[in-house]
Amino acid sequence: MDCSVIATFPDARRAAIVRQQISHYVALSDIKSPALDMAKETAGEARYMGRIVIWIVLASAVGTGLGAALGALFAYTFGPHGTSGYVIQIVSWAIFMHLLIGMWAGYAFLADRSGRELRDSGPVTLTVRCAKIDAAALSERLLKLGATEVEIRDGAAKAAAG
């Protein structure tokens, strides 16, 4: 008899873990999970990466201005004097502070893991074809592994209705 077990999990992370665990008992080709596609995760990661890029660019611009000011101060006080000395000192410090502040900003942003984009997107459905295994045992196992809801659908009844 052809049947399907449909389990709902609270988040994509839990569903992916369960999918990996039950793949030892069920062939991966029998596990369907359209909600585990990367589309939801990719959208959140894209927003997160966009915010990182903007944050780094702004911090680097501030670092460049700070470095140029620091370079001008050093060139004026310590030298080397003359146009070339001022330009080299200002440009060198501008580049150094641009890189330093930009990297620090990126690391600080990546270290903060509280962003909305990194939270799970919501319930995820995992569907397992169970032609060769016991559907009731699989349902019980999925509930033990963290499924919030499990439904067994009989393929013969579905074919007769459709």
C-alpha positions as CSV (number, residue, x, y, z in Angstrom):
1,M,0.0,0.0,0.0
2,D,1.3,3.5,-0.9
3,C,0.9,6.1,1.8
4,S,2.5,9.3,3.0
5,V,3.4,10.5,6.5
6,I,3.2,14.3,6.7
7,A,4.9,15.8,9.8
8,T,5.0,19.5,10.8
9,F,8.0,20.8,12.7
10,P,8.3,24.2,14.4
11,D,11.3,25.4,12.4
12,A,13.5,24.5,9.5
13,R,16.5,23.6,11.7
14,R,14.6,20.9,13.6
15,A,13.1,19.6,10.3
16,A,16.5,19.3,8.7
17,I,17.9,17.5,11.7
18,V,15.0,15.0,11.7
19,R,15.3,14.6,7.9
20,Q,19.0,13.6,8.5
21,Q,18.1,11.2,11.3
22,I,15.3,9.4,9.5
23,S,17.4,9.1,6.3
24,H,19.1,6.1,8.0
25,Y,15.7,4.3,7.9
26,V,14.1,5.7,4.8
27,A,15.7,6.4,1.4
28,L,16.3,10.1,0.9
29,S,14.4,9.8,-2.4
30,D,11.3,9.0,-0.3
31,I,11.6,12.1,1.8
32,K,9.9,15.2,0.2
33,S,10.3,18.5,1.9
34,P,9.5,21.5,-0.3
35,A,9.6,23.8,2.7
36,L,13.2,22.8,3.4
37,D,14.2,24.4,0.2
38,M,16.8,27.1,0.6
39,A,14.4,29.9,-0.6
40,K,13.3,31.0,2.9
41,E,16.8,30.8,4.3
42,T,18.3,32.5,1.3
43,A,16.0,35.5,1.6
44,G,17.0,36.0,5.2
45,E,20.7,35.6,4.5
46,A,20.5,38.0,1.6
47,R,19.0,40.7,3.8
48,Y,21.6,40.0,6.5
49,M,24.5,40.1,4.0
50,G,23.1,43.4,2.6
51,R,23.0,44.9,6.0
52,I,26.6,43.8,6.6
53,V,27.8,45.3,3.4
54,I,26.1,48.6,4.2
55,W,27.4,48.6,7.7
56,I,31.0,47.9,6.5
57,V,30.9,50.6,3.8
58,L,29.6,53.3,6.2
59,A,32.2,52.3,8.9
60,S,34.9,52.3,6.3
61,A,34.0,55.8,5.1
62,V,34.1,57.0,8.7
63,G,37.5,55.2,9.1
64,T,38.8,56.9,5.9
65,G,37.9,60.4,7.2
66,L,39.3,59.6,10.6
67,G,42.5,58.3,9.1
68,A,42.9,61.3,6.8
69,A,42.5,63.6,9.8
70,L,44.9,61.6,11.8
71,G,47.4,61.5,8.9
72,A,47.1,65.3,8.5
73,L,47.7,65.8,12.2
74,F,50.8,63.5,12.1
75,A,52.1,65.1,8.9
76,Y,51.7,68.6,10.4
77,T,53.3,67.7,13.8
78,F,55.9,65.0,13.1
79,G,56.5,65.3,9.3
80,P,57.8,64.6,6.8
81,H,57.2,68.1,5.8
82,G,56.4,69.2,2.2
83,T,53.6,68.4,-0.1
84,S,54.7,64.8,-0.8
85,G,55.2,64.1,2.9
86,Y,51.7,65.4,3.7
87,V,50.1,63.4,0.9
88,I,51.8,60.2,1.8
89,Q,51.0,60.6,5.5
90,I,47.4,61.4,4.9
91,V,46.8,58.7,2.2
92,S,48.6,56.0,4.3
93,W,46.6,56.7,7.4
94,A,43.3,57.0,5.5
95,I,43.9,53.6,3.9
96,F,45.0,52.0,7.2
97,M,42.0,53.3,9.2
98,H,39.6,52.5,6.3
99,L,40.6,48.9,6.5
100,L,40.8,48.7,10.3
101,I,37.5,50.3,11.1
102,G,35.7,48.4,8.2
103,M,37.0,45.0,9.4
104,W,36.1,45.8,13.0
105,A,32.6,46.8,12.0
106,G,32.2,43.6,9.9
107,Y,33.4,41.4,12.8
108,A,31.2,43.2,15.3
109,F,28.1,42.8,13.0
110,L,28.8,39.1,12.4
111,A,29.3,38.5,16.2
112,D,25.8,39.9,16.9
113,R,23.6,36.8,16.3
114,S,20.3,38.4,17.5
115,G,19.2,39.7,14.0
116,R,15.7,38.9,12.8
117,E,17.1,37.4,9.6
118,L,18.8,34.6,11.5
119,R,15.6,33.4,13.3
120,D,13.7,30.5,12.0
121,S,10.9,31.3,9.6
122,G,8.1,29.2,11.0
123,P,6.6,25.7,10.7
124,V,8.0,23.4,8.1
125,T,6.3,20.3,6.6
126,L,8.2,17.1,6.0
127,T,6.5,14.4,3.8
128,V,7.8,10.8,3.8
129,R,6.5,8.1,1.4
130,C,6.1,5.0,3.4
131,A,5.3,2.2,0.9
132,K,7.9,-0.2,2.4
133,I,7.8,0.8,6.1
134,D,5.3,0.9,8.9
135,A,3.5,4.3,8.8
136,A,2.4,4.2,12.4
137,A,5.9,3.5,13.7
138,L,7.3,6.3,11.5
139,S,4.6,8.7,12.8
140,E,5.5,7.7,16.4
141,R,9.2,8.3,15.7
142,L,8.6,11.7,14.1
143,L,6.5,12.8,17.2
144,K,9.4,11.7,19.4
145,L,11.8,13.6,17.3
146,G,9.9,16.9,17.7
147,A,7.1,17.0,15.2
148,T,4.2,19.1,16.4
149,E,1.6,17.3,14.1
150,V,1.7,14.1,12.1
151,E,-0.8,12.9,9.5
152,I,-0.9,9.6,7.7
153,R,-2.4,9.8,4.2
154,D,-3.4,6.7,2.3
155,G,-2.4,6.8,-1.3
156,A,-5.2,4.3,-2.4
157,A,-7.9,6.6,-1.0
158,K,-6.3,9.6,-2.6
159,A,-6.1,7.9,-6.0
160,A,-9.8,6.8,-5.7
161,A,-10.9,10.3,-4.8
162,G,-8.8,12.0,-7.5
